[in-house]
Structure formats: C-alpha cells, structure tokens
Amino acid sequence: MKYRITHSTLYQYSQLVGLCQNEARLQPRNFWRQQCQSSRFDISPEPSDFHERNDFFGNRVAYFAIQQAHQRLVVTAVSEVTVFPRQNPDDLANLITWEQVRDQLQVGLGQTQSQSQSQNQQQQQQQDFGDELLNAKLYLLDSPLVSTSAELANYAQSSFLPNRPLVQVVTDLMQRIHVDFTYDPSFTTIATPLSEVLQFRRGVCQDFAHLAIGCLRSLGIAARYVSGYVETQPEQGKQRLVGADASHAWFAVYVPGIGWLEFDPTNNTVPFDQHITLAWGRDYTDVTPLKGIAFGGGQHTLSVSVDVLRLE
Amino acid sequence: MDESAGDIGTQSYATKFGVYDEMVAKEDKVLPHWKHFMGAIATLGSEQLELRRREAQRLLRENGVTYNVYGDTQKLTRPWRLDPIPLLIGSEEWSLIEAGIKQRAELLDLVLKDIYGKQQLLKKGLLPSELVMAHHGFLHPCVGALPPLQRQLIVYSANLARGHNGRMCVVDDRSQAPSGVGYALENRTVMTRVLPDIFRDMQVHRLSGFFKALRKGLMDMAPMKEDPRIVILTPGSLNETYFEHAYLSSYLGFSLVQGDDLTVRDGRVWLKSLDGLQPVDVILRRVDDSFCDPLELRSASRLGVPGLLEAVRRNHVAIANPLGSSVLENPGLLAFLPRLSRYFLNQELLLPSVATWWCGQRRERDFVLQNLERLVIKPINRSSGNYALFGGLLSTQEKELLRAAIIAKPHCYVGQEQVNLSAVPTFIDHHIKPRFAVLRSFAVASGDGYQVMPGGLTRVARQQDDFIVSTQASGISKDTWVLADEPDKPVSLWFQPGRNVVLSAATEPLTSRAANNLFWVGRYLERIKAATRLMRTILHKLTEIRELDDPLNSQCLNMLLCAMTQVTGTYPGFIRDNPAVLKEPQNELLALAKDIHRPGTLAANIQTFTQTAFSIRDVWSQDTWRCVDNIQRRWQQRVVNGDCDQEQLQKNLDDLITGFVAFIGLTSESMTREAGWLMLDSGRRLEHALALIALLRATVVQCHEITLQNQLLEAVLVSTDSLSIYRRRYRSFIQLPMVLELLLMDETHPRSLAYQLHQLSDHIGALPRDSRKGQLSEEERLILRTYTDLRLIKVSELVKVDDDSGVYSELENVLSAMTESLWRLYEVLAQAYFSHSQMPQLMTQTQPEDES
C-alpha cells in the first residue's frame, strides 16, 4: 500500500516571536514492513538553520530555527510511504510463553555471551541477538510518562495466564483495554497520569498505548510506544477507524528471536497495511511529532491537520 | 607536649576508641606534622586562636563568602564557616591519594566516553544496561554528542573519608558540576592571613597551580582555538553555591552568565551583551545537565539555553563537564569500578570505594535485604525527599516499605556499608575537640593528564558523633594543608607575555542582564538616598516642634509627611483622613524605616538594593562589596531588628547616607568608564531626576502663604542637600524662583535636574549601539528632546499663580511632562539594552493527538 501523508501544524501568536528552535519527528522511518520513499518539509517562514539526524531510537529528527521575527509559523511535512502487507509471524511467536520472554529479558547479558563459543557465524548471530536483547531491555524500564506499578500489574494479571503464549496474552490485554476503556478526547491531556486513566477508564489512543505498555512492563515484558497515522478511507463495508485525520499511537512488544510485534488497542487491531509508522520510543515524550521553544509571542494558538491519502 | 598547652585542650584532646584520628593515626602518639602544628597553636593559646577564628569569620563575611540555603528567602545567604585548624596531610600519604584520584578520574572519563559513545561496556556485559539507562543522569539525546576531545570529564571531584582501618576511601564521585574549588581557595586565602607564620613554617603546597591548570584545561576545550571566550553558566543568585560562581568568574576572568544571557543562533552559542551578540566557545557549567536545554532535555527548565545540545553536536561549543556526565554519579556504578578498572587500565583501584551492593543483581539484592539494619540504602536517582536511609534507624514498618520498594524495582537501589569517618581536631568553644570529617578533593583534565588540587575542601560535623557532614546541614569547613618536603614556588595564574610585548586590552562584554541589574542598583541607591534625606529633614522638624510648637511649623511638617508618602509611594501612609496619623507620625515613620515587607520602605529598598547587587556580585570589587554588605547589615541589625527610637534613627540615617556615599565613591574610583559604569550611573541619574521632581510636586507646586512657603522651600533645599549652595550663590532669602533656578536649571549643581539630564544625555551617547551613522537612536532622541525642553524653560513663567486653583499650574505641567518623558526613556532603554530577553515558551500540543 502506498500513501502520501501531509501533516501540517500552524502556530499563531498574539505578539512577535523573535526566535524559535524546534524539533520535528515527522518523517516516517524505515523498517521491515515500511519503506519511506520521500519526505520533505515546507516551513514558513523559512528556517535559517535546518539540520537532520537520527536520534537514539533511530527515528528521523529535524532541528530547525526561525531567527527572524514572525507571528505565524507553518510546518508541513509531506511524505510518501509504502507499507507492505506483512503479518506478524504469529505461528512462531505462538510457541513462546510470556514467562519465557520475561526470563530471557531478565537474564544478564554475560550469560548470553558465554554460550557463544563455537564458530564465527554463530558468534555473530549471538552478538546480534545480544544487541537486540540489550536494546529491548531499555523498554522494560520506567520512562517519563510510564511507571510500572502494582495497580497496572493488577489490571494486567487476568491476561497473564500461566504458560500462555505472549502473543495471546497481549491480544487479550488489547481486547480488554478496548472493551473496558471509553474513548473520550475530552477527558485527558498529555499531562494526565496513567493512574487516572486507569481509575476512570477513559482516554485516547496515547493513553491506551501508555496503559498497555505500563501493564506489560509491570510484568517484565518489554514494550515500546509507536507514533504514526491510520489510513482515513474505510474499506467498503467496514467501519471507519478512529484516529483518522490525525496522528495516532499504538504499541509494540518484544519477542526474543522474532522481534517487535505491534498492537493497536484503540482499534483492537493488529497493524497491517493501514498503519503508517513515524517513530518509536519509550513513550510519547521520546517521539513528540513537533516541539519548540519560542521567545516572545504572547498567547499562542495551534492547529494541526493531517491528511492520509492512498496512492495505490 | 608542652604543659602550657593545657588551656587550649591539646592535652585533654580525647581520641575515641575505634575511631581513626587524623592527628594520631593508628599509633598512640601524635604524628610529627600534627605535633609541630599543635605546638604552634598551643603557643598562641586559646584566646589568641579564638581571635584569629573571629578574624577569619570577619574576612569571609566581608568578602561575601556565603552559602545559600534553599527555601529560606529571609536569610538568603549564610556566612561560610571556617575552622582555624586545617586538616594536615603529609606528603607521603598525599602522593597515594593523588595517584588514586588521578586513576579514578582517568577511569571515569573512559566510562563516560563509552556510555555516550560505542557502549561496549553494555554490549560486553561489563555494566548492566538497566543500571545505566534507569539512571536519570543518562540523557539519551547526548549519546553520540560528545565532542572530539582527548578527555571528556574535565572537572572531577570525590568525597573521601577514612575508615577506622585508616584507609582513605571514596564515598561518592561528583562529575557534572562539582562545587567547592572556590570555597577551598577562599579558605586558603583567609588562612594565610590569620595564621601567616604557621602557614609559612609548615611548607604547605600552593593551590594556584591547580587553577592555572583549570584555566588551561578549559581553553584547550575550545573548538576554535584562537582566543576562545569562556563563560561560567550559573543558575543565578538563589543557587546555594552562587558565591563560588561569582568568585571563580572574577578569579579566572570569565563572564558569569545565566541561561537567558545566552542564545543559540545558526547552531552556535552567543552571549547577549550590550555590544550585541558575542560568540561563546566554552561553557563551564554550574547548572545541572538536564536543565541545560529545554528543547531536548527538561522542557520546563528556565535555566538553560534552547538549542544548546544541537550546538554541542555540531562541535561549535564545548561544555565542562559535558551534558550527561551526571550519569557517573550513580552510586550503583561503585560496585562495578574495580572490574572496569581492570578492563580499561589493567590496574586495581588505588582508592577503594565505599562497599556497595547494587540490587539489580539477585545475589546482591538478597544480601542487602538480609542486612538492611547494617547498611545505608540509597536510590540510584537522588531526588528531594528520596535520599539515603540508614537501615538501622528505620522502624519495622518503614523497613517493610523499603523492602517492598527494593523488590519492586531492585535495579533502582544500592546498599552501602556505613562509612566510618575519621576524626580531626577542631576548634569548638575555645577548645580542641575531635569531629568527623570528609575531604572533597578535585582534579582537572589539563594537558596530558589530570592535575589534582594539592588540598581540597574539608568539612566537619558541628556536633560530636554526628556523621552528617554537609554544608546544607550547617557543617564547618576547614582548609586542607598538604605538606611539602620543600617550599612550593608560587605559580602565577596569568599568562606571561615576552618582554616589551604590549598586548591589546580585552574587555569582557557586559551581559544585558548584568546591565539591567547595574541600572537598577543605581536606581535603588538614589531612591534610598532621596527617602533618607527627606526623612532626616522631617526628623529635624519634629525636634524643632518639640522645642517650639508653632502652628506654622506643624503645617510645614504635615506637608513634608505627605511628601514622604508621595516620594516613596507608600500609600496611604500620611495621606488619609485620619488626623491621628499626622499628629503622631512616629509610628509610620518608624515603619517606613523598618518594615521589610512593605514595598517602598527604606528597609525593603535596602534589601532589594543588596539582592540586586548580589546577583551581579562578580562586577564589584572586594571593597565595594564590603560596602554593600555594611550598609545592609547595619540597617538590619540596628534598625530592622534593633530597638530603634527617633534619635537613633536620625543617627542611622546619617550612617546610611555615609554608606552610600562610600559606595558611590568606590564605584567611581574602581569601575572603568565602560558600559557597566554607564549603566549604573544612568540608573542613578534617572532616579535622582524622578525623585527630585516627585519632591517638588509634593511640596512647592501648591501655592502657600509666604511664610509657610519659605519654610517648605528651606526643607526642600535641606533635603536635596542644596541649602548651603543656595546661600552661597544667592546670599538672600529663600524664594521660589531662585530655588527653581537652582534645583531645575543650574547645570553646575550636581543635585539639579539639569545636571542629571546632562549626564544622562552624555551616558546615552556613549553606550554601544549599532552604528547607523548620522541617525539618532530612539533613546538619544528622547533624552535630547527632554533636555532641550528643560533648557527652554523660563523660570519666571513657572511661578505664575493660577488664581482659581491655587496651584503653580505651569510648574505642575512641566514637571509632570518631565516625569512622563523619563519613564518613557526607561522603557526605551530597557527595550534597547535589557530585553534581548523575551520570555521563552514551550510550543507543543497539550491536547491529545487524535482529538479531531
């Protein structure tokens, strides 16, 4: 599936802004089920300083500064992306229980190392696996918006039946969140803590993703936050997906030896070819699509528009 | 030891069983160097030593050596306490400590490079990833952002303590913005003044070599080697160690800046100065790393510079220590250092760390849980209300809570052995007594290796048996004397040019913030002076009335009292429908002198004056600062806290004037006539003009019967310090036209309005500005117009009475127009020079993303 995504943000200020510095994570990254063909920015006023790099998580970041006085800033990113219709390799994953995954993540790296004594190739594989596992362990730890807790573990518990394959555990958890929680944009802001989301059982896609991540980490499973988009046009006879025409968020779970499998609790679905990924990190704070610091400006208003267009 | 030593307590000094004492070590007799020192102070005697101790305190206070205690705005600064007995360290022992500190700095530097570089330690399993990544000091945006330097850890500090086995060990490492070098230097400066002979006899290593190395180390970091500009980044005057920031800035000759003095443009860091933007090459930071860049790090921070990390990434600026270096302060790391030392250096640690068990490993966790009572439990992330717990002091319930917390997140905790501190002789209440001590030592990367300060900052607990040795907990500091085998040669901090080489003089740019503060120091000074003089006149009048109660006198007094309220803006004050206040003015007058919480009073303005001056402590000479300190301290002691009656108030007002005159004299003598002085003096001139106008409007604009008017005019002349000059100049009765001539128009009279405007106009003309030749700036235009308006005035026109209103309306119009122009002038100046600083705001969505 090929898409063109136009993500536009407009800031308007009551007074002049003399200087602003910004960071945008608005360019889709590449990975096994997605290829970004092109991605360009259209920024007005034109930035006097613009620099691209990859961040710690491998996401594409653009730093830019507007150094002339302005009262209006428009940041538009236009990207063309191909999403391959590839399924999660469920059959394989179905064999691994959640306890096995937890224990593998627990194991110190020294041990995985000492096993690799044999041939070079095997050593290399072992090394890669070690790096992957090392990377995954980061997503077990608390992050700015997601702290593990007894409450989260408690909510998650009924999905974590003994010896249940991890994929089934997560699918069940996703379903329960979808059923138990009400989608309510009026309830939360970015600052709403997870404990409140859990208590009042309301929130939006970010909250549901954070919630699932918190549940999984509380039981020793590595989970990360994914930001991106969902395709707007519903297929015939199917219900329109929530989160269209806006940014969207879901989560992914690490299964050793297989990789990261994605789940969308807001829509109770496994992302396939309608989910376009921008970036991933420990939680929202790592992948904020656009943030900036402006000097001056007085009051500001902000409006965002997203258009996801299917090209072929 | 000499019998006569009895009075000072060197004989009765009781070492405790099981405690290592620095003076006697493990032997049962005093170490030779201590014996020598103790002999010397015993000869001085207790009385003398107490005098020297007080002298040291006086010098420290007068030099403004303070330590701020957070959350205590009333007593913002606390004097630094120094014990007259230093910690003595013999040269042989010192070489062991020195080698250990060097090795540790080398090792931590390698660890830092690895964590923010290739992360081999994590990949090889030499450091558990969760130990590093769960620490708040690990800043992932900084990975890959280290500049290409030989060493990353530039300034390093370790707290050392000696266990009862007599071995020095490291209690903790300080790696992000270690404090204490300035205090150590100041302690030394004071010690050499109060015990000069003993200091000379003992052959103590000098400290200046360390500072020279620090300077060089910072210079060498600069991405552009040619004549780099180095700044010290401070969180501001509320920070606990602000004194040291200001002190180092003057000592090393670097500008002291706050976050909003800097800006990032084109990926480079610039200093906002009166002369425009100046490039910055190296930042010695005293701001915690996560606060340094609100764009990429902690977004709520107001102390940092947005875009700073991007500038670092492009290698346009170097920061000491680099952002992210607090990752090395993780106490869990201590458990792994021996292994890392073998891996990197193929050496054992020369200085052991305090025994530490990181709970992220099962065996260690179980050990800690089983031995809670014997251990100190620390979370790896320090935060307020979340610091070390002494297991043995916890209740059963607290222990259970702690146990549960450790089990829930074991990788976030360490258990540590309780450190046994060694005791060191300390002069307490005229006697020498043992107190527990911790030594903070410092190293700096310079040239090919690390240079360790031969000495350091020793801190002792105030109370016996107290193990909490910290400056926040009101400990006492000591100088640290490392003894040399032969006398040390003094090292000059300064670069030595070849003979007959004339260097071009450099001037440090004045930051917009410092300019603003200087301006306001000038304004507060004049505001206080004007109020003081008026109050003094009023007190005279009160005394007069007590002698001769004539209605004219009382009427005049009432006018002056109302003027006092108007000039100081302390409404309602004397201006209200309550004759009692005017009848018994003493209370309100005392309140105007004493009340620190009411804006506009002398006490409140003196406090603001002092705080504003303190926030730019680095621009004042030692003598000037002593003057500020005296003004504030005397007023606080004698008037605010003292039981001050009318007569004493009179005397204190005189002293206050003298104090300010001294301040003005010193600044005129010691400040170069550059932007800083222009700002200070412009603030003074502007405020002087405004205060004079306010006084005239409150007194002489109203027409009065001639005898009352004469009395009032005399009071005005007295309170503007112009009576004698009036007499000399006019040799006549006091009359309004001539008073106005003198106070408004006479350019030769330094108290006149014309003089203030003339000076202002000169100063404004001399301020740095964008060179647009031939065009006047807004502020030049404004002062020119105001000054010309004044000069065009005909005094005879001003004194025409408006019959209907009983007011010299022309005078009133002129004066109110002047006030308005002067206020406008302030706004224009502020716009042009002080407010490069617009307030930053965070722009990000606060509403959920998918709210469509």
Interface residues (C-beta under 8 A of the other chain):
Chain A: Y11 G18 L19 C20 Q21 N22 E23 S48 D49 H51 R53 D55 F56 F57 Y63 A65 Q67 G108 L109 G110 Q113 G130 D131 L134 K137 L138 L140 L141 D142 T148 A150 P185 T188 T189 I190 A191 G203 V204 C205 Q206 D207 S227 V242 G243 A244 D245 A246 S247 H248 A249 T266 D286 T288 P289 L290 K291 G292 I293 A294 F295 G296 G297 H300 L302 V304
Chain B: L122 K123 K124 G125 P128 S129 E130 M133 A134 H140 P141 V143 G144 T263 V264 R265 D266 G267 P294 L295 E296 S299 P306 G307 E310 R313 R314 Q361 A408 K409 H411 Q838 M839 P840 Q841 L842 M843 T844 Q845 T846 Q847 P848 E849 D850 E851 S852
